[in-house]
Amino acid sequence: MKVIWKFTIRPFTTTVRMPRGAEILTVREQHGEPQIWALVNPRELMGDREILIVPTGGDVPEGGKFVGTFFIENGSLVFHVFDFGYEENR
């Protein structure tokens, strides 16, 4: 059985501990903080997943998968989120 979990992320690069094989569904701001929602199997082993958060105009290294865009401070700050996968897969 899979469930949806929420993970708080912090600009700019962050490591998120989540079950292996988690499918990132979306990224949004909630209560002033960026969050990732992912479909997970809670019985899977946990792994460290590298997430990169960059502002518009910021440099993005090769190899990341675009996850989404979120706005904070009433839309005055725009950030883009990229998934670089689990630590052992890099």
Residue pairs with C-beta under 8 A, 6 or more apart in sequence:
1 41
2 39
2 40
2 41
3 39
3 40
3 42
4 25
4 37
4 38
4 39
4 40
5 18
5 22
5 37
5 38
5 40
5 42
6 30
6 35
6 36
6 37
7 16
7 18
7 35
7 36
7 37
7 38
8 33
8 34
8 35
9 16
9 27
9 34
9 35
9 36
9 51
9 53
9 81
10 34
10 53
11 34
11 53
11 55
11 79
12 52
12 53
12 54
12 58
13 50
13 51
13 52
13 53
14 50
14 51
14 53
15 48
15 49
15 50
15 51
15 87
16 36
16 48
16 49
16 51
17 46
17 47
17 48
17 49
18 38
18 40
18 46
18 47
18 49
19 40
19 41
19 42
19 43
19 44
19 45
19 46
19 47
20 44
20 45
20 46
20 47
20 86
21 40
21 41
21 44
22 38
22 39
22 40
22 41
22 44
22 49
23 38
23 39
23 40
24 36
24 37
24 38
24 67
24 83
25 37
25 38
25 39
26 36
26 37
26 67
26 68
27 34
27 35
27 36
27 37
27 67
27 68
27 69
27 70
27 81
28 34
28 35
28 37
28 68
28 70
29 35
29 70
29 71
29 72
32 72
34 53
34 70
34 72
34 79
34 81
36 51
36 67
36 81
47 86
47 87
47 88
48 86
48 87
49 83
49 84
49 85
49 86
49 87
50 83
50 84
50 85
50 86
50 87
50 90
51 67
51 81
51 82
51 83
51 84
52 60
52 61
52 64
52 81
52 82
52 84
53 79
53 80
53 81
53 82
54 60
54 79
54 80
54 82
55 77
55 78
55 79
55 80
56 78
56 79
56 80
58 80
60 80
60 82
61 84
63 84
64 82
64 83
64 84
65 82
65 83
65 84
65 85
66 80
66 81
66 82
67 81
67 82
67 83
68 80
68 81
69 78
69 79
69 80
69 81
70 78
70 79
70 81
71 77
71 78
71 79
72 79
84 90
